[in-house]
Amino acid sequence: MEQKKENGNGGSENKQVFSPKKFLFVSSESLSGDLAWQMKKEGHEVKIFIKAECDKDVYDGFLDKVDDWKSQIDWANVIIFDDTGFGNIADDLRQKGKFVVGGSAYTDRLEEDREFGQTEMKRIGMSVLPHWDFDSFESGIDFLKKNPGRYVFKPSGNTPSDMKGILFMAHEEDGKDLIEILEQNKKLWAKKIKNFQLQKMAVGVEVAVGAFFNGEDFVYPVNVNFEHKKLFPGDIGPYTGEMGTLMYWSQPNPLFNSTLLKIKESLAKSRYVGYIDINCIANQKGIYPLEFTSRFGYPTISIQMEGIISGMGDFMYSLAKKEKFELKTKKGFQVGVCVVVPPFPYDDKREFAIYKDLSILFKKPSFDGVHLGDVKRVNEIWTVAGESGYVLVVTGAGITVQGARNQAYQRIGNIMLQNMYYRTDIGVKWSSDGDKLQTWGYLY
């Protein structure tokens, strides 16, 4: 049965819903509301549970909330866990016959335990960079002093969200700048970061490849994406987690075949269902995988919806049932830009109080390409919610990168939000990075 409804960009188009399903989203933080909202607009029933008290008002006016997600298990056709940390629960529910999209104990460990993730990469035949794992800052600093060189510092484990963006690279050849950073911050970080990894640094193009997995096999096409993690244009400033991404959909390519495809058997053994991504550094010598993301990415999933033509509810239902699904995607490129307000990327309740409940206005009555961050709707007016300052993700698509960029930034121009900021250079490095990756034979 065809019915007309809003699409993922806020417009409307005809998409087929075979029959409305019931989806229960379970979230530690306010992460997956944009996906849930899209599925609601497609005609499905959606409920969401958010554990974090500071995010309790996020998605008000957009989605139906529940305080006890376990009481809704029998109600739901599909349960969706949107972050790591739920793997054991998801495994148990699958064992009981429930349809679940989300992690497994194995895939949670792939992402949270960097040492285990790197060991698995090496076991299945990927080319990994030398790395060392530590449980104290003193031992890490001592290692750097005894082994001068350029390394990257990365927290391990299920670290708090405000620490996930911490990542430092040595710029000096002897690594003394990284030693100084760790010396100055070890007392503060030791309270939240119990384990970390030092990885030998490789210079090249940072690129990621991901795909959805249905518990038995990958669903094609794959997604090639380029994250922009630093706060300011030109890759200047602190790491934020993510400020925007350029991506496109592709048939399996050498980048995918030499990395993510190799873990197919292990994913199937763990019965993982969901999206999985592997971030890499590539140069003319080879492809070096850095880390797994075994969950939806943020803002990745919102940008992916800009490029996915298939109904997301139908897709998630088929994925959870291990059914083969023809994922239909747009040709060309998609760009997503994170629109934020202070104190993002920092945690400052006093500063955020200025922006809490601030209205988000639109010059023209169009929500095309506007995706939910930490927002709520009060009397049909969108307002800032939560405490993070991560407000919106705005997307655009085009046959060329420049076309996708133009559409995304034109859509941002329709938004009025006091003191909002965003990167203006998402995707501009494609002309050089894309050429290199294609010249080296890694992408089609």
NUSE-915428 format. One record per residue: residue in three letters; x, y, z of N, C-alpha, C in turn. Coordinates in steps of 0.001 Angstrom, whole numbers, plus 500000, padded with zeros to 6 digits. Layout:
% NUSE-915428
ALAXYZXYZXYZ...
//
This chain:
% NUSE-915428
MET500843498812500000500000500000500000500875501234500000GLU500681502125499045501439503371498986500712504439499798GLN501476505214500530500882506345501220501874507494501178LYS501362508716501176502226509889501069502581510366502464LYS503859510654502653504303511090503969505593511874503846GLU505981512495504961507217513272504947508395512338504746ASN509391512820503962510599512022503815511642512463504820GLY512829511870504750513876512155505724514389513566505648ASN514076514292504589514540515664504469513458516664504838GLY512345516168505373511298517061505803510293517350504711GLY510508516864503494509570517073502410508580515930502368SER508053515616501187507163514474501098507411513744499802GLU507198512442499833507340511616498651506639510301498921ASN506431509508497919505769508226498099506796507151498406LYS506659506536499563507480505387499926506542504292500404GLN506875503058500108505993501961500441506265501464501851VAL505218501444502661505272500824503970504425499557503885PHE505048498403504044504326497148503869503226497026504911SER503530497356506147502541497505507213503253498186508369PRO502557499059509098503219499772510191503746498801511241LYS504962499049511703505578498232512741505778499069514005LYS506094498379515097506313499041516382507797498954516728PHE508431500127516891509863500201517173510104500830518541LEU510935500185519336511337500708520635512820501049520589PHE513157502334520761514543502786520798515010502873522249VAL516200502344522523516788502389523859518120503116523757SER518238504218524516519387505116524363519932505529525718SER521238505439525889521860505971527105521816507485527107GLU522082508055525922522026509498525731521066509770524565SER520820511018524288519898511366523204520644511317521878LEU520667510120521257521465509924520063520633509654518811SER519655508773518915519023508213517727517655508800517412GLY517294509912518011515964510472517808515671510850516367ASP516686511236515615516457511618514223516004510416513401LEU516627509262513619516208508036512948514799507647513396ALA514546507746514697513222507403515214512150508312514618TRP512449509585514503511499510560513956511190510244512496GLN512222509899511738512020509530510340511087508330510217MET511298507331511064510460506140511007509033506455511427LYS508869507350512367507527507788512766506830508480511598LYS507573509320510866506991510019509721506621509059508600GLU507257507912508564506935506907507554505670506125507893GLY505125506349509089503881505689509454504005504603510498HIS505203504388511025505407503368512048505138503937513443GLU504885503046514403504759503445515807506147503403516446VAL506488504467517157507835504586517717507755505078519157LYS508527504424520019508717504893521393510213504932521668ILE510621505850522566512047505977522862512271506111524363PHE513315505447524843513763505562526226515131506233526239ILE515292507258527067516582507946527224516984507870528690LYS518129507280528961518565507063530333519095508344530987ALA519879509136530272520562510293530867519554511348531334GLU519648511737532589518738512742533141518872514074532427CYS520090514436532019520311515730531381519689515802529993ASP519284514655529448518691514618528110517199514306528129LYS516584514354529287515202513918529409514232514740528570ASP514542516014528306513606516833527519513879516761526019VAL514974516142525628515306516044524201514248515204523474TYR513823515671522323512804515056521457511384515231521971ASP511179515970523065509811516276523481509083516950522326GLY507857516565522086507078517140520994507328516477519651PHE508366515646519581508666514894518355508331513408518515LEU508674512848519692508571511407519887507867511078521199ASP507288509896521264506690509386522493507785508790523370LYS507848509200524636508883508756525555508332507692526502VAL509223506822526973508874505854528011509928505927529106ASP509511505658530352510425505706531494511020504340531818ASP510352503290531357510804501926531634510751501137530336TRP511877501022529650511875500381528337511590498885528418LYS511961498261529536511764496825529649510281496454529675SER509456497394530152508017497132530178507405497170528781GLN508171497640527796507680497784526429508191496689525491ILE508954495732526037509564494706525188508513493924524411ASP507459493519525092506428492727524413505643493567523406TRP505573494884523628504865495782522701505594495896521373ALA506917495880521408507724496211520228507867495039519270ASN507796495349517981508192494387516955509705494327516828VAL510358495490516996511817495584516893512328496489518008ILE513391496069518676514058496896519685515380497364519093ILE515644498666519196516852499243518622517703499847519732PHE518898499311519932519882499876520855520836500734520029ASP520982502012520396521683502954519515523120503234519912ASP523658502504520901525024502781521356525636501475521852THR526940501506522100527583500364522725527161500300524192GLY527442499162524831527097498996526234525853498155526465PHE525127497842525383523925497031525498524098495639524889GLY525323495279524534525558494055523785525056492804524463ASN525328492648525747524878491454526463523362491378526510ILE522715492525526714521251492565526745520690492207525377ALA521290492771524320520829492479522960520997491001522641ASP522121490420523031522343488991522812521250488163523479ASP520924488521524709519918487778525466518538487888524812LEU518183489088524359516882489277523719516792488517522406ARG517880488515521634517885487736520386517721486245520686GLN518385485794521737518292484392522122516858484020522465LYS516119484987522981514722484762523351513764484949522181GLY514307485267521009513478485359519822513023486752519439LYS513503487772520158513118489137519812513945489639518622PHE513343490495517825514051491147516732514759492377517285VAL516083492411517144516897493468517747517868494030516725VAL517942495353516655519007496044515929519918496661516981GLY521187496314516946522103496842517947523229495870518207GLY524056496193519157525315495497519367525192494078519869SER526331493473520001526505492177520650527659492347521633ALA527826491384522513528952491476523443530266491583522676TYR530372490841521576531590490853520760531825492219520124THR530798492793519495531006494067518791531153495237519758ASP530536495153520936530795496169521956532284496191522306ARG532846495006522478534261494914522842535154495398521714LEU534753495154520452535529495636519311535761497138519389GLU534707497882519776534826499339519814535407499847521119GLU534950499287522241535319499842523540536726499456523986ASP537169498270523623538486497776524028539422497873522821ARG540169498957522729541016499185521555542038498069521357GLU542571497539522460543558496463522346542920495239521700PHE541704494895522140541001493757521555540664494022520093GLY540207495249519797539881495592518417541067495447517489GLN542217495926517925543424495813517110543878494357516981THR543722493589518058544092492178518010543223491426517005GLU541924491743516978541020491112516024541369491516514588MET541698492783514387542103493222513050543292492412512552LYS544266492239513417545469491489513035545141490021512802ARG544273489456513649543927488036513537543282487692512197ILE542442488613511693541719488310510457542437488832509210GLY543663489337509399544492489640508244544557491083507803MET544174492014508671544333493424508335545740493889508711SER546182494960508057547508495534508334547370496588509425VAL547765496252510635547582497175511754548892497891512084LEU548754499106512583549905499881513022550356499406514398PRO551645499485514693552111499124516037551402499972517098HIS551037499340518214550328500056519270550653499416520616TRP550453500206521675550722499755523035549596500255523937ASP549174499417524866548051499753525742548532499947527173PHE547901500921527870548346501295529208547150501484530134ASP547398501246531433546369501497532432546794502564533431SER547888503266533129548294504403533955549048505405533090PHE548867506687533403549533507727532632551040507719532870GLU551465507361534054552902507330534341553614506321533455SER553019505150533277553656504125532441553658504539530976GLY552588505224530532552551505706529154553593506768528891ILE553746507686529825554739508751529681556150508162529692ASP556362507189530569557672506540530636558001505846529315PHE556998505213528704557199504561527407557604505567526343LEU556934506711526303557241507732525298558662508264525463LYS559086508426526701560440508935526955561504507926526495LYS561200506642526652562170505606526289562114505243524803ASN560996505606524150560808505262522740560357506486521956PRO561248507453521733560868508701521067560266508441519685GLY559288509254519313558649509126518008557275509769518018ARG556613509690516892555275510271516774554213509201517054TYR553368509467518037552312508550518425550994509309518502VAL549908508524518547548575509079518757548036508526520068PHE547532509412520919546930509033522201545430508857522026LYS544889507684522441543460507403522302542938506748523581PRO541889507296524191541276506621525344540673505290524927SER540662504315525848540041503021525611538888502840526579GLY538081501824526317536969501511527199535755502366526932ASN534708502129527711533448502865527571533554504172528333THR534322505110527792534576506379528456533357507281528401PRO533224508218529356532109509161529321532104509939528011SER530916510395527599530781511044526297531641512291526183ASP531841513012527294532634514236527214534121513957527065MET534531512681527168535936512323527007536206511585525700LYS535141511202524978535317510411523765536077511166522690GLY535970512494522717536629513281521686538092513537521954ILE538595513083523104539993513329523430540889512426522582LEU541703513034521773542643512322520923543743513305520583PHE544971512920520865546091513830520605547155513149519763MET547678513907518800548743513417517945550022514193518240ALA551124513471518282552411514141518407552763514784517073HIS553144516048517104553561516746515890555087516807515777GLU555751516741516914557206516744516906557717515314516705GLU558803515182515959559316513855515597559718513023516810ASP560128513674517905560524512925519097559369512726520073GLY558196513302519765557018513107520596557000513891521892LYS557910514858522042557969515599523314556710516433523556ASP556052516882522472554831517666522660553716516812523264LEU553630515536522872552623514647523449552952514333524905ILE554230514159525204554638513921526592554206515087527475GLU554400516303526995554039517480527783552528517559528008ILE551760517231526974550294517247527111549843516241528162LEU550402515029528129550023514013529099550479514374530509GLU551668514943530630552173515364531941551250516399532577GLN550819517367531772550021518474532302548589518062532649ASN548075517012532006546658516670532175546411515317532845LYS547473514646533262547315513279533756546429513199535004LYS546521514163535897545719514112537124544232514261536809LEU543916515159535903542522515382535520541957514188534766TRP542685513716533766542171512643532910542123511300533623ALA543039511071534562543090509784535246541792509480535985LYS541021510510536308539749510315537015538702509673536113LYS538816509887534793537799509386533863538338508374532861ILE539629508464532549540222507565531555541091506554532279LYS540611505319532343541328504282533078542299503504532193ASN542027503491530909542894502785529963543035503618528704PHE544200503533528086544398504263526828545419503525525978GLN545476503945524734546377503316523769547255504376523134LEU548507504024522920549428504832522123549679504070520829GLN549349504696519714549473504051518413550500504795517570LYS551369504047516917552355504652516030551623505435514950MET552076506629514693551365507499513768551761507216512314ALA550745507186511450550969507059510008550364508273509330VAL551035508777508313550575509960507584549900509512506299GLY548717510051506028547995509697504814546611510313504809VAL545701509686504107544313510149504022543476509350505014GLU542733510063505864541827509386506787540500509140506083VAL540085507889506031538871507506505317538241506323506047ALA536920506268506025536218505169506684535295504474505695VAL535076503193505941534108502444505137533227501658506092GLY531919501671505819530980500985506689529877500324505889ALA529109499485506581527986498807505929527041498308507006PHE525802498108506628524831497485507518525000495969507446PHE524738495313508592524909493860508701523628493274509279ASN523120492192508687521814491658509081521889490417509963GLY523023490211510611523192489034511454523831487871510734GLU523840487928509397524437486867508588525353487396507499ASP525031488582506963525796489096505835525658490613505771PHE526559491226505015526473492664504782525355492969503801VAL524769494152503970523781494671503035524479495720502182TYR524419495558500888525111496483499995524145497503499432PRO524610498700499041526003499124498890526664499468500223VAL527988499686500158528745500123501329528808501649501337ASN529183502174502495529255503626502670530704504054502875VAL531201504930502002532546505498502134532381506903502696ASN533078507208503793532856508511504431534139509136504963PHE534102510453505017535245511257505445534779512182506569GLU535187511881507783534770512674508936535627513930509087HIS535044514943509713535734516192510031535596516399511538LYS536598515980512287536449515852513736536801517109514522LYS537601517986513942538019519163514711536994520291514604LEU537044521196515553535992522195515707535964523231514598PHE537136523673514136537187524801513220537577524382511797PRO537187525175510794537609524904509416539129524802509315GLY539590523961508402541026523757508259541584522769509251ASP540703522009509928541126521035510944541959521681512031ILE541419522768512564542053523507513654541184523376514902GLY541824523373516056541086523365517312540930521980517900PRO540080521861518935539936520593519651539122519575518858TYR539338518313519180538492517262518634537115517339519286THR536096517155518474534723517295518970533938515995518942GLY534481514946518398533684513788518057533351513847516584GLU532687514937516168532374515111514742531696516453514508MET532128517154513444531504518412513036530845518314511663GLY531031517209510985530417517047509668531110515949508892THR530444515463507843530957514321507094530561514431505620LEU531475514004504768531208513790503347531129512285503129MET530140511833502357530025510399502111529430510114500747TYR529577508858500332528862508366499158528707506856499291TRP527746506320498539527466504882498534528172504223497357SER528695503033497593529509502366496586529292500863496642GLN529465500203495522529563498751495540530887498382496232PRO531011497158496737532239496765497427533483497130496626ASN534438497772497289535653498261496648536873497720497400PRO538090497966496899539275497435497578539407497890499036LEU538955499115499360539008499578500743538158498673501627PHE536944498373501206536043497500501953536576496064501982ASN537005495574500837537425494177500743538648493869501600SER539517494846501774540754494601502533540591494889504022THR539434495388504436539225495713505852537934495083506377LEU536830495752506189535587495370506849535084493996506426LEU535236493651505163534752492355504685535391491204505446LYS536617491382505907537347490318506576536715489892507905ILE535880490762508476535294490427509779533885489853509658LYS533452489599508451532094489092508209531797487834509029GLU532684486862508995532451485598509691532286485814511193SER533099486692511774533021486960513212531741487698513567LEU531312488619512713530049489327512961528874488355512925ALA528885487455511957527805486474511839527781485547513057LYS528942485155513529529019484283514691528437484954515920SER528620486281516026528094487023517176526648487465516975ARG526087487225515778524705487561515417524460489071515454TYR525486489834515168525369491295515193524402491778514119VAL523561492744514481522641493381513540522764494885513705GLY523106495581512622523223497035512702524256497548511724TYR524753498738511992525759499354511141527125499203511793ILE528135498919510990529501498834511510530433499534510537ASP531398500242511088532268501120510314533697500929510801ILE534660501049509890536050500973510287536795502173509706ASN537440502913510581538179504112510195539628503737509903CYS540184504318508836541512503903508367542374505113508016ILE543668504889508005544627505786507375545174505055506151ALA545076505698505008545555505077503772546651505932503152ASN547676505278502670548713505954501896549188504998500801GLN550198505385500058550622504554498920551228503224499355LYS551550503096500638552106501843501132551030500832501518GLY549826501333501869548780500405502282547643501094503020ILE546696500263503491545543500718504253545702500220505681TYR545640501147506643545873500804508039544619501101508855PRO543860500075509274542653500306510061542988500843511450LEU542184501771511918542440502416513203541488501947514291GLU540183501924513984539216501586515033537873501222514416PHE537121500433515158535762500062514777534752501015515412THR533663501247514715532465501836515298531344500840515036SER530956500102516062529982499019515890528615499459516412ARG528050500455515750526771501071516105526468502103515038PHE525304502748515120525073503899514262526110504965514596GLY526541505702513593527403506854513840526551508103513929TYR527054509091514628526353510376514766527343511489514448PRO527078512257513397525841512420512625525690511472511431THR526507510406511358526531509548510172525143509078509749ILE524335508585510696523042508013510327522122509070509719SER522197510306510198521370511372509624521791511681508197ILE523088511699507945523580511980506595523279510805505674GLN523365509596506207523014508431505402521560508495504955MET520681508989505806519265509080505427519044510077504302GLU519935511054504164519867511968503018520088511197501718GLY520875510117501787521206509364500581520433508079500406ILE519662507653501419518898506406501331517490506706500830ILE517098506030499768515764506204499192514770505251499829SER515220504081500247514349503092500878513776503633502183GLY512618503126502575512041503486503871512883502931505007MET513227503753505981514106503319507061513428502310507971GLY512120502457508202511418501503509051511386500118508434ASP511052500055507152511052498770506451512446498153506452PHE513466499000506276514837498514506246515251497950507605MET514985498675508700515355498210510034514622496915510390TYR513357496795509987512585495587510267513181494392509520SER513489494579508249514080493499507462515461493132507982LEU516224494137508386517559493900508925517479493008510164ALA516574493365511084516440492614512329515972491181512090LYS515219490963510995514707489631510679515687488819509834LYS516856489391509548517891488736508739517434488502507304GLU516560489356506825516074489236505460516989489978504498LYS517079489505503294517807490234502268516994491463501905PHE517674492575501732516982493838501472517740494602500401GLU517017495098499432517634495901498386517657497362498856LEU518786497771499409518903499139499909519112500085498735LYS518141500945498511518204501873497391518776503207497863THR519788503685497137520466504916497532520612505858496341LYS520843507130496647521042508136495615522425507992494994LYS522554508404493766523860508531493144524518509813493632GLY525831509868493545526531511091493917526934511108495380PHE526925512294495974527496512514497295526471513120498249GLN526734512906499549525950513555500596526907514259501560VAL526488515420502007527259516208502965526371516501504165GLY526930516369505359526217516722506575527055517656507423VAL526408518683507985527090519693508778526419519782510139CYS527202519698511209526668519838512563526559521322512914VAL525378521725513353525120523107513768525008523103515292VAL525860523880515947525976523812517406525929525211518018VAL525745525229519342525808526478520113526718526237521313PRO527216527329521955528032527152523153527257526373524221PRO527948525543525005529404525442525157530036524330524300PHE529292523758523357529828522658522559531216522995522027PRO532199522084522147532112520690522583532381520467524060TYR532230521506524874532562521390526284531314521285527141ASP531495520894528387530404520732529347530451521912530311ASP529535522840530134529490524031530985528019524409531178LYS527425523924532261525996524146532495525660525620532624ARG526547526382533192526292527812533366526222528518532020GLU527132528198531108527118528802529783525915528311528985PHE525606527022529092524503526484528305523156527044528742ALA523057527481530004521795528043530496521329529223529644ILE522265529895528990521924531029528115521138530545526901TYR521426529322526445520860528820525192519725527809525408LYS519597527310526622518547526347526918517182526931526580ASP516386526187525825515023526582525420514989527705524389LEU516141528071523831516179529112522812515480528626521548SER514680529499520933513923529123519737514838528964518528ILE514530527965517717515194527753516435514191528145515359LEU514493529179514604513546529727513642513997529445512211PHE513051529446511305513323529160509907512760530297509054LYS513609530871508201513198531997507371512058531615506448LYS512145530409505873511082529869505037510566528596505706PRO509283528287505546508704527113506228509136525806505577SER510426525550505623510971524340505018511946523688505982PHE511762522365506178512675521605507033513514520632506203ASP513611520886504902514386520012504032515826519905504534GLY516286518677504725517666518437505134517973518787506570VAL516957519082507383517176519443508782516905518222509654HIS517900517789510401517819516585511214517997516917512689LEU517360516125513534517328516397514965518652516119515656GLY519127517120516387520145516917517393519436516979518735ASP519971517761519665519320517913520967518324519061520902VAL517127518748520417516065519742520264514747519156520779LYS513795520025521020512429519634521350511485520581520623ARG510200520267520651509210521097519977508134521487520981VAL507969522794521146506991523333522096506042524237521325ASN504754523866521295503751524630520539504200524838519091GLU504746523758518506505204523726517118506462524551516865ILE507057525116517905508325525852517769509467524953518225TRP510474524818517367511660524048517725512497524860518706THR513011524200519763513849524883520734515030523991521126VAL516062524616521671517268523907522100516968523134523379ALA517384521870523428517124521005524585518429520373525060GLY518315519549526104519485518856526632520469519795527280GLU521753519439527178522819520270527755524058520337526881SER524066519653525732525305519506524969525599520671524030GLY524562521351523534524752522371522496524838521802521103TYR524689520487520954524679519799519651523234519844519157VAL522912520817518303521516521157518056520933520486516819LEU521572520646515670521024520152514418522110519532513552VAL521690518672512634522533518216511538521802518609510256VAL522493519311509388521882519772508144522595519100506980THR521807518508506080522380517691505015522033518221503633GLY522818517795502671522566518104501274523092516976500409ALA522574516867499194522996515818498269523207516409496888GLY524075515773496106524320516239494744525137515223493970ILE525077515307492673525878514422491830527363514697492041THR527710515949492331529090516320492644529195516714494111VAL530415516708494635530630517137496013530215518599496176GLN530581519424495208530231520838495319528717521029495317GLY528013520220494521526561520302494514525963519945495866ALA526495518897496488526021518502497818526345519573498855ARG527544520143498753527929521212499680527003522414499511ASN526748522798498281525900523969498039524523523780498668GLN523944522595498491522613522371499028522619522405500558ALA523609521764501184523665521749502645523804523158503212TYR524701523956502652524929525286503210523798526256502874GLN523107526048501760521908526841501477520830526551502510ARG520706525306502896519717524943503906520075525521505272ILE521353525566505595521768526208506850521397527680506833GLY521490528296505666521140529706505539519691530012505857ASN518849528977505904517436529169506235517182529149507737ILE518223528841508525518069528668509973518494529927510713MET517686530340511681518022531461512552518145530945513987LEU519368530935514497519646530469515854520794531294516411GLN520548531974517494521531532902518055522856532215518362ASN523939532795517811525306532344518091525586530902517652MET524852530393516672525164529060516168526480529107515388TYR527172527985515384528397527913514592528542526517514000TYR529353526429512937529506525194512180530714525343511278ARG531233524222510812532361524265509882531868524571508475THR532614525396507780532231525814506425532981525059505339ASP533781524066505733534647523397504746534409521895504641ILE533230521446505036532967520009504951533009519554503488GLY533891518620503196533991518053501861534977518712500922VAL535600519823501330536450520541500369537743519777500037LYS538147518833500874539385518101500632539193516913499681TRP537944516695499232537692515545498362538530515580497088SER538705516764496532539424516868495261540835516312495369SER541473516496496512542825515958496687542794514557497282ASP541998514357498351541959513048499011541370511982498094GLY540295512338497379539676511376496468540611510961495351ASP541340511936494809542301511621493753543364510647494240LYS543873510890495448544910510011495991544392508592496176LEU543217508454496776542677507126497058542371506359495777GLN541908507063494747541635506398493480542936506052492756THR543923506941492834545227506669492224545889505450492850TRP545761505304494171546342504171494861545529502885494646GLY544346503011494062543529501839493728542615501366494845TYR542309502235495822541506501814496967540020502079496757LEU539665503046495930538258503392495695537952503334494210TYR536674503092493910536196503159492534535574504523492301
//
